[in-house]
Amino acid sequence: MRRNFFLALGLVAIALVSLPISARRVPDSRAASSSVLQKRGAKAAARSPTVREINLEGLKKLLERDGKQSRPLLVNFWATWCEPCREEFPDLVQINKDYKARGLEFVTVSLDESGEIKTGVPQFLRQMRSTMPAYLLNVPDPEPAIKWVDAEWGGGLPATYLYNAQGQIVFKHMGRIKPAELRSAINTVTSDK
């Protein structure tokens, strides 16, 4: 009988040792796990990209170069609901990494609904690991903003514009960018830097 007891005890010990660590937690560890998750959530929120809301006047200030700026500016208009925008974004993130040290300023302007400024837009930017300054255009009618940027632009997304240091548009592309083509244009405005 004692032999059976020790055999059973040994089997229980073997079973406990073979359990994954997560299954061996004591009940009080739930509070600790919750605390760890809260800390991770706070860190993720701290890393969330800041998306600034701008109106037409803010867009004008953002894009007007007036020859005062000494750095070229790349601007990408996009939205989270735009599939080509989502597909090209990893290329844009890489271009920003590659050219930031060469003097290229790069901003993104989302045309999502203003309610997405704290949810969908920063969530997407975080997933993409984007570090470019991000804006959300909040205007009652986007047509004046579109025409101010480019009279030839019909508002289709994505739309990418490259301004030289004097504020002149030197490259524009409607639809998903071709990275090699964009890089070639950027090289022309950053080559003397």
Long-range contacts (C-beta under 8 A, 24 or more apart in sequence): 44-126, 47-126, 48-122, 48-123, 48-126, 49-122, 49-125, 49-126, 49-130, 49-131, 49-134, 50-122, 50-134, 51-110, 51-117, 51-118, 51-121, 51-122, 51-125, 51-134, 51-135, 51-136, 52-133, 52-134, 52-135, 52-136, 53-114, 53-117, 53-135, 53-136, 53-138, 54-109, 54-135, 54-136, 54-137, 54-138, 55-137, 55-138, 55-139, 56-139, 56-144, 56-145, 56-148, 58-135, 59-109, 59-135, 59-137, 59-145, 59-148, 59-149, 60-148, 62-107, 62-109, 62-135, 63-149, 63-163, 64-167, 65-163, 65-165, 65-166, 65-167, 66-167, 67-165, 67-166, 67-167, 69-105, 69-165, 69-167, 70-103, 70-165, 71-103, 71-104, 71-105, 71-165, 72-103, 72-104, 72-105, 72-162, 72-163, 72-164, 72-165, 72-186, 72-189, 72-190, 73-104, 73-105, 73-106, 73-107, 73-162, 73-163, 74-99, 74-104, 74-105, 74-106, 74-107, 74-160, 74-161, 74-162, 74-163, 74-186, 75-106, 75-107, 75-108, 75-109, 75-160, 75-161, 75-162, 75-163, 76-106, 76-107, 76-108, 76-109, 76-158, 76-159, 76-160, 77-108, 77-109, 77-111, 77-149, 77-157, 77-158, 77-159, 77-160, 77-161, 78-108, 78-109, 78-110, 78-111, 78-157, 78-158, 79-110, 79-111, 79-112, 79-157, 80-110, 80-112, 80-116, 80-120, 80-121, 80-124, 81-112, 82-157, 82-158, 84-157, 84-158, 84-175, 84-176, 85-157, 85-158, 85-176, 86-124, 87-176, 88-158, 88-176, 88-177, 89-124, 89-128, 89-130, 90-128, 91-177, 91-179, 92-130, 92-132, 92-177, 93-128, 93-129, 93-130, 93-131, 93-132, 94-179, 95-179, 95-182, 95-183, 95-186, 96-130, 96-131, 96-132, 97-131, 98-183, 99-186, 99-190, 102-190, 102-193, 103-190, 103-193, 104-186, 104-189, 104-190, 106-132, 106-133, 107-132, 107-133, 107-134, 107-135, 108-132, 108-133, 108-134, 108-135, 109-134, 109-135, 109-136, 109-137, 110-134, 110-135, 110-136, 110-137, 111-136, 111-137, 111-142, 111-157, 112-136, 114-138, 162-186, 162-189, 164-189, 165-189
